[in-house]
Amino acid sequence: MRLSLCMIVKDEAFFIEECLASAAPFVDEIVVVDTGSTDGTREIAERYADKVLDFEWIDDFSAARNTGLAAATGDWILVLDADERIAAEDFPKLREAMSRDEYDGFYLIQRNYSNEELQLKWIAISQPDQWSGDWKGYTENPILRLFRRNDVIRYQGNIHEIVDGTLAEATRGTLDVPLHHYIDANPERSRLDRASRYLVLMDRLLEERDDGRIFGIAGSTALYAVNDFAKASRYLQRAAELGYEPARSLEGAAEAAYRGGNFGVAQDIYRRLYKDGHRTPSLCLNLANLAVRSGDKPRGAALLEECLALGGMGPETDETIRRNIEFLAG
């Protein structure tokens, strides 16, 4: 069966050649949709792609993605962004999955490299490799990026678009294949500028309808990239109310309140989550700090111990935590 790689790009000269060169030997067709590049991205794409299509940008990521899907001719489609890579040794797993009749699509595990140790579910890297480079850790996000070419399977949503809703849940599988994502690697494209643009689009979308997933993404963007803690807390609490990953969304709302200095709200949410059995290293760390602020040193030390037992926050932060445990116990 034939595999088509589909991408949408704009001003991705920093990333795109490495992405296309690494994927080209393992796919049968490459379709690139350019949404208005001015930095040579299109010229690089033309050296690798079978089709390079122009798309006039209309603030709709799904429309751009679906233009590429409509032009593809393979039996299956793999979707990548220019700042993503799949290891050569993992492409055979994709081919094997394509032969499974019971599935129409597969989630890959997007590994988002960053040095943001306090980010929810951040995983510290203990053994650096060729993919992690100098990054200290990453978060993981299952994302449906391999699916059959079918006119029914299309992206939905103007921003943070997904195809999930056009595939029956029973026909979606998951592959143990990392999708290495280097969102912060380009020094000429700041996270703040990029995130601020995305947040404007999400704000506009949320004015029109309640969408728990977008509230969650917008809240996380406001928290980790834009530092708008009031908006982050408000959006993440709304995401939880709408049923989008309630525990994770509420923890994000608590962290936003904590970072914004609203310690009472943060403590209330953290305590409620803890009582309900929700545990993460970052929750225990921040709840420990709040306990110490209120004068409860033994409780703070116990929570720091629990933070380490849950995996900690990375080598440097963990060393500080151990010193603080010794101080609190002294």
N, C-alpha and C positions, 0 to 999 in steps of 0.2 A: 504493500500500500504506500501511496505517495504522501509525503508530509510537506505542507506549505508553512513557511515562517511568515507571519504578518506583523508589521510594526507601523506605528505612527510616530513621527518625529518632527521636531522643530529646533533648529540651532543646536544640534547634538554632535558637532564635529569633535568635541573632546572625547566622546565615548564610542561613536557609531562604528568606526572602522574595526576596533577590537571586537565589538559585539558581532558584526557581520562575518568577520574573518574566522572567528571561533565557531560560529554556527554553520557556515556555508557547507563544510564537508559532510554534514550530517542531515541536511534537509534537501528536498527535491525541488523546491521553488521558494523564492524570496519575493515578497510583495511589500514595498515600502510606500506609505502614504505621507507625503510631506505637507505640513500645514503652514508653510511660509518661511522656510529657512533662508537666512542671508549670510551664513558663515561657512559655506562650502559643504554642508551636510548632504545636499542633494547630489553633488558631484561625487562624493565618496560613495553614496548609496548606489549610484549608477554603475560603479565598478563591480558590484556584487549582486545586485538585485535583478530579477527577471522583469519586474515591473516597478517603476517609480511613478506614482500618481500624485497629482497636485490636488489639494483640497483647500478651499477657501474657508478660513476659520470662522465658526459661528458660535463659539462658546459652548460646544457640544462634543465631548470626547467620544461618546457612543457613535455619533454620526460619522466621525472620522474613522473610528475602528471598523464600523460596518462597511465603509467604502472598501477597505482592504479585504474584508471577508468576502465581499461580493466578487472581487476580482481574482480570488484564489481558485486554483483548480485541483489541489490535492484532495485526497480522501480524508485527511485529518489536518487540523490547523494548530500550530504552536504560536502563541502570542508572546513577544518579548518587548520590553522597552530598551532603549539604547544603553541604559546604565545597568543592565542585567546580563548575567552570564550563566550558562549551564556547562558543567564540566564534561569534557569529551567522554569520559567513562560512564556518564549517566545517560547519554543519548540512546544506547541500546535498551535501557529501561523504558524509554518512551516508545520505542518501536515494539517492544514486547507488549506494552499496554494497549497499543493500537489494534492488536490482534484479538482482544478480548471482546466478544460479541455482546456481553451483558452490560457494557458501559458505553456511554456517549461522550463522557468527558472526565477529566482527572484534575484534581487539585495538586499543585506543586507547593513546596514549602518555601515561600519567599523569605530569604534571610537578609534582613535589613541591617547592614553594618553601621555602627555608630559608636561614639564615645560617651553617650548620654546614660550614665550609670543609673540614674534615678528613674529612667523610663520604665513603665510597667512591663513586667515579664522580660526585662533585659537580661541576657545571658552572657556572663563573662567568658572570654576566650582564654583557656589555660594553655593550649598548645597552638600557637600561631601556625598557619600554613599558607600556601600560595594564594588562597582565596581571601583569607582574613587580612593578610598584610599587616599593617600597623594599627588596624582597628582593634579596640579593646574588647568589643562585644557586639551583640546583635539582638534583635527581636525577631520572632518568627510569625509568619502570617500565611495560613493556607489560602491559595488563590487559584482559581480555575483557569488554567492557561493552555490546556491541551484538550481539544474536543473535535468531534467529527465535523466535516464541512457539510452543513445542512442549512437550507434557507430559513429554517425555523430558529436556529441557534444564532442569536444576535445580542449585541451589547445593549444594555438599558441604563439610563441615568446620564445626565449631562456631565457629571463629574464623579470621579471614583466609580467609574462604570464597571458593571459586572455582567456576565452572561448567565449566571447561576439560575435566574428565574425562567430561562427559556429551555432548561433541561429538567426532566423529572428527577426528583431527589434520589430515587432508587437507582438511577443510571449514572450517578456521579461517584467516582472512586477517588482515592488518594494515593499518590505515589511518594515514596521516600526519596525524593529528588530535590536537593536544594536549588533554589533559584537565587543566585548570589546577586544582591542588589546594593549598588554603591551610590545611593541617593545624594550623599554629601561630598563626593569625591572631587567634583569640579570646583576649583578654587575661584573661578570667575562667576559662578552662579550661587549666590548666597541662599542658604535655607530660608532666611527671613523674607527675602524678596519673593521667592517662589511660593512659599507658604502663604504669604499675604495675598497674592493673586488668587490662589486656590480658595482661600477663606472668603474672599469677596464673592466668588461664584457660588460657594456653598451657602453663604448668607442669603443670597438671592433665591436660591432653590428652596431654602427652608422657610422663606416668607410665603411660598406658595403651598407647601404641604408639610405635614408632619412625617418625618422619615427617621426612625431610630438609628439606622446605620449611618446616615449622613450627619445626624446630630452627634453621634459618637466620634466620627472621623473629624468633624469640624471642631469638636471640643478638644480632641487630642492635638490637633493642629494649633489651636489657640494656646494650649498648655505648653507644648514642647518646642514650638517653632516661633510663635508670635509673642509669647509671654503676656497674653491678655487673660489673666487669671480669673477675672470676674466672668467673662464670657465663657471660658473653659468650664468653670464650675456649673454655670447655668445650663450650658449645652449638654454636659455629661450627665447631669441629674435628669434632664429631659430624655436623654437616650435611655437611661435606666427605666424611667416611667413608661416608655414605649416598648420596653421588653428587649432592648438591644444589649446583650451581654451585661445583665444588670449588675453583677458583683464587680466586674472589671470597670464598668462605667462609673459606678459609685466610688470605687477607689480612686479613679481619675479625678472625680469631682472633689474628693477629700484632699488629694494632692494639690489641686489647683487652689483650694481654700488655704491650705498649709503654706504654699509658696507665696500666696498673696497676703499672708499675715493674719488671716481670719481663723485663728487657732481654735476658737470655740466650735465653729461649724466643722472644721476638719476633725476635731476630736470626737464630736458626736457621730459623724459618719464612720470613722475608723472603728470606734467602739462597737457600733451596730454590726459592722461587717465581721469584726473579730468574734463577737458573740454568736453570730450565725455560722461560724466555722470557716470563714474565708481567710486564708493566710497567704501572704507573699513576703519576700524579704523586704521590699520597700515599705509595705504597710507596717511591718514590725519595727522597722527603723524609725519611721516618722512617728509612730505611736509611742515608741521609747523616748524620743526627744520631747514629745508632749508630756509624757509622764514626768520626766526630769524637770521640765519647766514648772510643773505643778508641785514639785518637791518630793515626788515619790521615786527616790533613787533605786530601791530594790526592784520595783516594777520595771523601771527603765532598764536595769541590768538584765532582768529576765527576758525582756523583749529583745534586747540586743543579742542575747544568746540564741533566742529563737530565730532571729534574722540569719545568723550564721548557720544554724542547723538546717534552714531552708535553702541554703546555697549561697547566701551572702550577696554582696554587691560588687564584687570584683576585688582583685588583690590589694590595691591601694586603700580602698575604702574599708575593706575587711580588717586591715591592720589597724586603722584608726578605731574601728569598732572594738577590737580586742583591747586596745589601750584604754578606751572609755569604760569598758567592763571592769578592768582592773581599778580604774579611778573610782568608779561608783561603789565597788566592793570594799575599797580601802577606808 
